[in-house]
Amino acid sequence: MTPEEDPVIEYKVKYLDDHQAGRPDRYESEHPLRVGDVVELDDFHCVCNIQRLQTIHRIDLARGCESEQEAILEAEYSGHL
C-alpha cells in the first residue's frame, strides 16, 4: 500500500473537562492513536481513553493546553492518566 492509499482513521471526540458545544467533535489521523498521545484541535489535548463504539472509535480528551507538554501534565494532574 502506498501512503496515498492508507486509510484515514476517524475518531469521535469527547472532552472530559471542557464544554463540547462549538468545538470539533471529530478528529482524523493517519495513524492509530494511543492513550497518552497528544492531538491538536483548537488546543493541544492529551488522549486519556479510547473506546470502540459500534461504528467508530471515541477518544476522551483532557483539558486543552497551549503545548504538548502542558497537555500531558494537565491530564496527569487531573487524574485522567
C-alpha positions in Angstrom: 0.0 0.0 0.0 1.3 3.4 -0.8 0.9 6.3 1.6 -1.8 7.7 -0.6 -3.8 4.5 -0.2 -3.5 4.4 3.6 -6.9 4.9 5.2 -7.5 7.9 7.4 -8.9 6.9 10.8 -11.8 9.0 12.1 -12.4 9.4 15.8 -15.4 10.8 17.7 -14.2 13.3 20.3 -15.4 13.6 23.9 -14.0 16.4 26.1 -13.6 15.3 29.7 -13.2 18.8 31.3 -14.4 21.3 28.8 -17.7 22.1 27.2 -18.4 20.2 24.0 -20.5 22.9 22.3 -18.8 24.8 19.4 -15.7 22.6 19.5 -14.6 19.9 17.0 -16.4 16.7 17.5 -14.3 14.6 15.1 -10.6 14.0 14.7 -8.8 12.3 11.8 -5.4 10.6 12.0 -3.3 8.7 9.5 -2.0 6.5 12.4 -3.9 4.8 15.2 -3.9 6.8 18.4 -2.9 5.5 21.8 -3.6 6.7 25.4 -1.1 9.4 26.2 -0.8 10.7 22.7 -1.4 14.5 22.2 -3.6 15.7 19.4 -4.1 19.3 18.2 -7.6 20.5 17.6 -8.4 24.0 18.9 -5.7 23.5 21.6 -3.4 20.6 22.4 -5.3 17.7 24.2 -4.0 14.5 25.7 -5.8 11.3 24.8 -7.0 9.8 28.1 -9.1 6.9 26.9 -10.1 5.2 23.6 -13.3 3.4 23.4 -14.6 1.3 20.5 -18.2 2.2 19.7 -20.4 0.4 17.1 -19.1 2.1 14.0 -16.3 4.4 15.2 -13.7 4.8 17.9 -14.2 7.6 20.5 -11.3 9.4 22.1 -11.7 11.1 25.5 -9.6 14.2 25.7 -8.3 16.1 28.8 -8.5 19.9 29.1 -6.9 21.8 26.2 -3.4 23.4 26.7 -1.0 25.7 24.8 1.7 23.0 24.3 2.0 19.2 24.1 4.0 19.1 27.3 1.3 21.1 29.2 -1.4 18.8 27.8 0.3 15.7 29.2 0.9 17.4 32.6 -2.7 18.6 32.7 -4.0 15.0 32.1 -1.8 13.6 34.8 -2.6 16.4 37.3 -6.4 16.0 36.7 -6.1 12.2 37.3 -7.0 11.2 33.7 -3.7 9.4 33.1 
